[in-house]
Amino acid sequence: MIGERWARHYQFKNMYTVKEIFYTLQGEGAQSGRAAVFCRFSGCNLWSGREEDRSSADCQFCDTDFVGTDGLNGGKYASSAALADEVEKQWGSNVNARRYVVCTGGEPLLQLDRDLVAAFHGRGFEVAIETNGTLSVPEGVDWVCVSPKGTTPVQVKSGDELKLVYPQNDLDPSRFLSWNFDHFFIQPKDGMEIEVNTQLAIQFCKEHPQWRLGIQAHKVIGVD
């Protein structure tokens, strides 16, 4: 199964390996514009993160650095309590707002487990994930966003939103409409052809109104 070897690797380490933790605004999807702490886990089961491996990877268009622990507040956290404490620290002193943490990567489900979800809940956070959907979701996650990559098998076929990076070779968006999600987004693939891909995504949504156009608003307004 995709991800089993990676998951065993991280579980063996008996700690959470995190690229970065930072406070910002969610820039994508149905929660766009909402204040959130992003907890970006290191590692992915569809690409090593090394450019020399990109052409042979299951996902070849990732635009995120998830390698290592050298980002803001990155590191190896020895327990769920230690990591949840750091996320709470980044939220700051605004105790009246609904706390929100987005677990992303890389692939967060290689490391996110029930203990960590419980630790986040214990500090008053709603817990969201952004996942490629190839691994099962632990109990208690409040918001599930799945972004299928290529033809890799997807386990998670229900949740809150499905975000499809577009276009992808040999991937027909219509296959996902029978899945149990509340929101369906088409997001233009970033890179050198972003302008062309944006126009293709706009045209697709006009022709298939079941889908909504998803824009990476954080890149437009210049926040992390």
N, C-alpha and C positions, 0 to 999 in steps of 0.2 A: 504494500500500500504506500502511496506517495506520502512522505513525511515521517514514516515510522522511524527510520534511521536517525533523522534529525531530532525527532522528539526524544528518542532514547538518549541521544548525546546530551541534550540540555537537562533532562531529568537526572542523568548520572552526575552532573555537576552540582546538583542539590542547591542551586541558587539561581537568581534571575540575572540574566546578562542583558544590559540595557544600553542602547546607543545614546539616547538623549531623553530628557524630560524637560518640558517647557510649557509655559502658560501662554495661550494665544486665543484666536478665534477659529472655530471650525470653518474651513473654507469650502467644503464640498457637501453635496447631498441635501437631504431634508432638514438637517440640523445646521445648515450653513448660517454663519453669523453668530452662533452661540459661543460664549466664553467656555474654554475647556483647557484642561491640562492634557497635553499629549505625552504619552509614555510609549516611546518607540523602542521595541525590543530588537535586539541584534539577531541576525540570521534569517534565512528563508529556505524553504524546501523546493523552490522552483528556480532559484538562481543563486550562485555563490556570492554575488555582489562584485566579483572581479570582472573587469572588462574583457579579459582574454577568454572568459567562459560565456560571454553573453550570446554569441552566435549559436551555441549548442544548448542553451538553457531552455526550459519549458516556458519561461517568461522572458522575452527579449527586449521589452520596452520600458522596464522599470526606470523611474526618474528619481529614486530615493537612495541616499547613502545609509545603509543599515549595517555596515561592517564595523565590528569592533565596539569599543566603549568610550571613544574619545570625544563624544559630543557633549553638549551642555548637560551637566548633572548625570552624565553617563557613568556606568560602572557595573560592578558585580555586587548585587544585593543579596545578603545571606539569608534573608527570610522575607515572607510576605509582609510582615509588620514593618520591616525596615524600608521596603519599597513603597508601601502605602504611606508611611510617614513622610518620605521625600515628595511624593505626589501632593500630599496635603500641604506641605511647606510651600510648594510652588503655587498652590491656589491662593495662598495669602490669607488676609484677615477678613475678607468679605463673607461673614458667616450667614448673612440673610439670603444670599443667592443660592439657587440649586447647584450643588457641586456636580461637576461632570468631568469624567476622565475618559479619554479615547485611547484604547490600547491598539497600537498599530505596529508596523514594521517596515521591511521584512514581513514575516508571518508571525503574528502575535500568538496564535494558537499552538505554536511549538512550546510555549512557556506558560501562558496564562492558564491557571488552574483554579479549582474551587477555593482553595485557601486564599489566594490573592483576591479573587472576586469578593469573598467574605470580608477580607481586610479593608478593601475599598468601601464596601457597604458600611462597615463599622465606623468609617470616618465620614459618612454622609454623602458618598459619591454615587451618582448613577454611572454605570459602567457600560461603555460602548466598545465594540471591536470593529476593525476594518480588516477583513480576511479574504484570502483567495478561495476559501470554502472547501479546501481539501482535507481538513481535519475537523473533528467534532468539537462542538462548543460546550464548555462546562456550564453546569447549572448556575442560574442566577444572573447571567449577563442581560442587561436591560435593553440594549440596542445592538442589533446585528446588521452589519453592512457586508455584503458578499460581492466580490469583484472577480468573476471567473477569468482565467487566463488560458488562452489557447484552447486546446482540446484535452487538457488535464481533467480527470474525473473529479466531480464536485460532490461532496457529501452533504453539505449544508444547502438544502433546497427550500428553506423557509426562513423568514426573518423580517426585518423592517424595511430594508432597501437593498435592491440589487443594482450595482453600478457597473456598467459594461464600458470598458475602454474601447473606443471605436475609431477606425476600423481595425479588425483583427482577421488575419487570413483564416479561411475555412471555419469561420464562426458565424453562424446564423442567429441573430438576436431573437428570432421568433421562437426558438426552442425554449427560451426561458420564461415566456409569458404564462405557461401553465404552472410555474413554481409559485409557492405561497409567500409572496412579498407584498408589502403595502405600497411601495414606491419602486418605480423602474426608471433608471437614469441612463442616458447615453452620454458618455464623457469623451470629448475629442482627445485622441492620442497626442501626447506632447512630443516635442522634438522639432526637427528641421521643417516638417510639413504640417505644423500646427494650424496654420491658416487654412490650408486645403482641408485638413481633417475637421476643422470647425465647421466649414461650409458643408461638408458631407454629413456631419452629425445634425446640423440644422435641417438639411433637406430630409434626412431620415426621420426626424421627429415630426416634421410636417406631414410626411406620408404615413407615419405610424404613430398616431396621437396617443397610443397607450404609453408611449415613452416620453419622458421629460428630458430636456437638455440639461446636462450637468456641467457647470463651469468651475474651474479651480479658482475661486474668487480670491483666495489668499495670495495667489501669484499676481492677480490683477491689482490688488490694493497694496501689495508689497509687504506682507507679513509672513512670518514663518508658518 
